Each structure stands twice: as C-alpha cells, then as structure tokens.
Amino acid sequence: MGKAIKVENITKRFGDLCAVDSISYEVNEGECFGLLGPNGAGKTTLIRMLTTLLKPTNGTAFIEGYDINRNPDAVRKNIGVVPQAMTSDLDLTAWENMEIYGKYYQIPKKIRQKRIGELLDMVGLINRKDDLVATYSGGMRRRLEIARGLIHNPPIIFLDEPTLGLDPQGRRLVWEFLQRLRKERGLTLSITTHYMEEAEFLCDRVAIIDYGKIVALDTPMELKRNIPGSDIITITFDEVTKGLKEWINGLPSVHRIIEEFNDYQIYIDNGASLIPRLVEEVNKMGRRIVKVSLRELTLEDVFIHYTGRSIREEEAKKISFLIGAGVPQKFSRG
C-alpha cells in the first residue's frame, strides 16, 4: 500500500516557541487519519505546513510523493481542503460557487461543467444547484464545501472540524457521506476534530498531539486497549468516606481512581462485578451512595489520559486556519 502522506521530523519554531517538535508519521492511501489535541497543541501549525501555508523550520513532508518544501505547487494540485469556516458565497448559487473554484484551477470549461454536475449530484445538491447558498441548511452547505474541495480531483482531502455547528442528525449525515465518498473514490482523508465520536466513527487511526509532539498514535480500539481498565465506574457519595478509597485501591481489578469532592471515577476491569461489593462496603461504613454509573472506556478517556484534560474543555476555534489552503498560490491570501 502506498503512502499518501509522509511526514519526516517536521518542526516549526516561532522565536523561542516550538509549536511543532520533530513530528513524524505516515498515512496510507485510502486511509482516514485523525488529528486530535487541545487548542495550542500544534495541530493548526502542522496542517498549515502540510497544506503549504507555512514553511517548516526543519524537516519536511511528502504529499503523494511531492516535497512540500521543494514542490509546493504540485502539493496544492493533489490536495483538497474543507475549512472549518463555511466559505462558500451566500449570495451565489451552488453552481456559481463551484464555477469560481474550478476557474481557480484553470479547469477547461467543458470539463469543469461536467465535473460540477457530477459532484453536485454526488453530494445530493443537483436539484438545488440554482438556489442561493443562503437558502441551504448547515448540512447542505457542508456538503457543498466538500464538493468544492473535490473540483480538481485531488487524491487527498484535509478537513478541519467538518461537522462543527451541525445538529446530531446533520453530523451523522456528513459522516455517512464521507464514508461513502471514501469508498467510491478511494480518497485519503486527514481530519482534525474535537468530536471524539466523529473520530471513532470515521478514522482508521488517530494521533493525539500535545505540546507539539505526538503522544499517542494507533487505531481507536488499540488506543483504548492501552489504557488500564476497560470500564469506568463513576460514583457519588453523600459525604467523603474515610478509608473507602484505600479499600477500593486494594482490589486487584482496580487500576486507577480519580477523586473529586464526593465523586470517585474508578478505572476497572469488569466493572459490573464491583458495584454490588461497593454498595455493601459503603453500607457497612454507614454512608450512602447518591449516584452510580458504569460505562465502557471511550476515546475521550484516552484523550484525558494523555493530555490531562477533557476535549470538552477545548472550545473549537471559530476562525479556520485552512481558509485559502489548497487554492493555487496566486489566488490565496498569502
């Protein structure tokens, strides 16, 4: 299997700040690769380098075999970019938006118009092609953004927060569409997302970036397997119970306890078997359990394990770092 993206010790410094610190990884052709990380972790800078908007301080990357430093024009021709911000012109129709983008790439008129029709049909917008984009729902606009990024037939698509701002139904529709697009066209996808469920649904592999370095990289399933404790019990007591944490820690199946006020979060194997014993022990101590819940480990828990904070604490930035990426340089904003 060929390598669509190959990153080699790429580094970016801004004065004394090292935003990306000697990162290396590879993405296979046809793979969906996810980048997760807190704001300020280096994801933005990394993708800006891969899409030729920033030059690395050291190292390089190859996109479809083209060096981002030596041949940025060839890189741009081989990538499509779907930015977080909705950048299609609301005062134009879907067809007109597609026409403008096709002209950026100097696609001949006959080929361009045939391709626009095919792409709008593929994303389910052909019957609304002459309607102003201002009349579209959020999900329709997102599908138009994806179609626009495919106008020049790139083998690789970079997507920044592809479902940010959509309702759960709209988000699911975009996920299913991306899966179908990948299968039918053999595209390689590189996705940056704050939605853990999105990463689990779409991505073959995920890299977690923190402080400019990759701190974990594997399939979502393997990442979860590498965290001790397959289940998490969250339990709330009426008041702090002296000696209970020590008793729980002494059980052979318990790997870790996170304590916060009267709440315990217990990482454990086969959590269902512990709950009856917990209830019995708490009763013996004369205390009361207010609430208890059991769930399986998620990618969110993996993220917390490696970064020390929840992805929910990381508000997605409202202005996309990818506006202009993938557009020929003479048309970009610099």
Protein Blocks (a to p, Z undefined) as FASTA:
>chain_A
ZZfbdcehiacdehjbcfbghiacdddehiacdddddehilmmmmmmmmnopaccfbdcd
deehiafklmmmlmmmmpccddfbdcbdfkbcfklmmmmmmmmnopafklmmmmmmmmmm
mnopmmmmmgcfklpcfklmmmmmmmmmmmnopabdcdehklgoiafklmmmmmmmmmmm
mmmnopacddddfbfklmmmmpmbdcddeehiafbdcdfklmmmmpgcjbdcddddfbdc
ehklmmmmmpmkbmbdcdehjaccdddehkllmmmmmmmmmmmnopacfbdcdddddfkl
mmmmmnopafklmccdfbdfkgoihpafklmgZZ
